[in-house]
Amino acid sequence: MPGRFLTISPVSDSWRHHILIDDLRAARQEKGWLQRTLAERSGTSAQAIFRLERGIGSASTLEAAMQALDFRLTGIGPGKSLAGQLRNRRLKRKITIEALAKRTGLSPTTIRSVELGGGSVASVLRILRILAPKAKRRAPERAYWGQGDKDDRDSRFTPPDFMDSIYDAFGRVDLDPCAHPSSPVIASEKYILANGGDGLRDAWLGEFVYVNPPFSDQLTWLRRAHEQWQLGNAATIACLVPARTDSAWFHETLRADADIYFLQGRLRFLDLRGDTQATPFSLMLVIFGGTREQKERFANDVPGFWMDRSEER
């Protein structure tokens, strides 16, 4: 009828196959995670993830899964969460809540709830289709070495001579939470995934923890390190990762809570065959809870420079 807004039918299979849901499932599979793995790392249940991948469930489950997977959308706008992005997008397009409600077939109360992080996945998808129909998954960061080595690009191990500098500066490694049977890192305890240990699940306990995480998933591990340090589980944590400074989390969190050492030159990492290969990118050592003496000893051994914690909050 003329003069009426077009709405989306309340019950339809089409919203269950929204690109967001398809891409979220693909992101989980790319990491090699089962649904129960994502459930553990997002603080939800396996049943909730099962429903989520069918477009069913709460927006809070969606947000938790996106954070666990480091999954972000482009084509919406700024915001620390999907809910914040949607609200900012609506305001930028100068669409009132009432007008958006009519166009989506949702109530104004539901729109407000979604913008506060509540509501259902179905409601989020309806709003996305109106506000940002071209939204898509942000390309995940990848750390490539040689063209023929993409399949095992995360199976690179810290060279022993670099580890000697770590031991000299920080002392004995109490825990390597992302260990590999072929890694030369000497630690009192190691979490090895193949043996049932999971550094993204198990607590990091000890005076000094060293982690050289999979570079394709570095942000997830840095967030885990920050969390474990804040909880007081480890006094000092050192993370060797690619020097990527473009993320909002780097500027908002790492700059405030971590000392960062930018390494001069390129380290030659060990691979599964025992060969060495220089990194195709620069590296940084991120330290949570480091002392002045530890930092000075490390800088005396390894060329580079410290970027100290920001005083701004």
PyMOL commands that set and color helices and strands:
alter all, ss='L'
color gray80, all
select helices_A, chain A and resi 13-17+19-30+35-42+46-52+59-68+82-92+97-104+108-115+121-131+147-152+160-170+193-195+215-230+248-257+292-301
alter helices_A, ss='H'
color red, helices_A
select strands_A, chain A and resi 73-74+136-137+173-179+187-192+206-211+234-242+259-263+268-270+276-278+283-288+304-307
alter strands_A, ss='S'
color yellow, strands_A
deselect
rebuild
show_as cartoon
